[in-house]
Amino acid sequence: MAKADKKAVKEAKVVSSKPLDEQLKEKQEELLIARQGLGTTLQNPHHIKALKKEIARIYTKINATKGDK
């Protein structure tokens, strides 16, 4: 049951009232800022990985809606 709960939470994060294009743009900007960090060290590599996954989910939803048309 724990795996199903985690999956539902991940899906709930992407759901928003904003259009997918705006969500994508915001996440990409957030990823860019996270990658810049301070100096040569990354601030939080786990956060960067989570952002990449969220961007991939948004791309998947965008491609799924294009396929329906």
C-alpha positions as CSV (number, residue, x, y, z in Angstrom):
1,M,0.0,0.0,0.0
2,A,2.9,2.4,0.7
3,K,3.9,2.3,-3.0
4,A,0.5,3.2,-4.2
5,D,0.3,6.1,-1.7
6,K,3.7,7.4,-2.9
7,K,2.6,7.3,-6.5
8,A,-0.6,9.2,-5.7
9,V,1.4,11.9,-4.0
10,K,3.8,12.2,-6.9
11,E,0.8,12.6,-9.3
12,A,-0.8,15.1,-7.1
13,K,2.2,17.4,-7.2
14,V,2.0,17.8,-10.9
15,V,-1.7,18.6,-10.9
16,S,-2.3,22.3,-11.0
17,S,-4.7,24.9,-12.4
18,K,-2.0,26.4,-14.5
19,P,-1.5,25.2,-18.1
20,L,1.1,22.6,-18.7
21,D,3.3,25.0,-20.7
22,E,3.5,27.4,-17.8
23,Q,4.2,24.6,-15.3
24,L,7.0,23.4,-17.6
25,K,8.6,26.8,-17.8
26,E,8.5,27.3,-14.1
27,K,10.1,23.9,-13.4
28,Q,12.8,24.5,-16.0
29,E,13.7,27.9,-14.4
30,E,13.7,26.3,-11.0
31,L,16.1,23.6,-12.3
32,L,18.4,26.1,-13.8
33,I,18.6,28.0,-10.5
34,A,19.2,24.8,-8.6
35,R,22.0,23.7,-10.9
36,Q,23.8,27.0,-10.6
37,G,24.3,26.6,-6.9
38,L,27.0,28.5,-5.0
39,G,30.4,28.0,-6.5
40,T,31.3,24.6,-7.7
41,T,29.3,22.4,-5.3
42,L,25.7,21.5,-5.8
43,Q,23.4,22.6,-3.1
44,N,21.0,19.7,-3.1
45,P,21.4,17.0,-5.7
46,H,18.2,15.2,-4.6
47,H,16.2,18.3,-5.3
48,I,17.7,18.5,-8.8
49,K,16.7,14.9,-9.4
50,A,13.2,15.5,-8.2
51,L,12.9,18.5,-10.5
52,K,14.0,16.5,-13.5
53,K,11.4,13.9,-12.8
54,E,8.7,16.5,-12.5
55,I,9.7,18.0,-15.8
56,A,9.6,14.5,-17.4
57,R,6.1,14.0,-16.0
58,I,4.9,17.3,-17.5
59,Y,6.4,16.4,-20.8
60,T,4.6,13.1,-20.7
61,K,1.3,14.8,-20.1
62,I,1.9,17.3,-22.9
63,N,2.8,14.5,-25.3
64,A,-0.3,12.5,-24.2
65,T,-2.6,15.5,-24.9
66,K,-1.0,16.0,-28.3
67,G,-1.7,12.3,-29.1
68,D,-5.4,12.7,-28.3
69,K,-5.9,15.4,-30.9
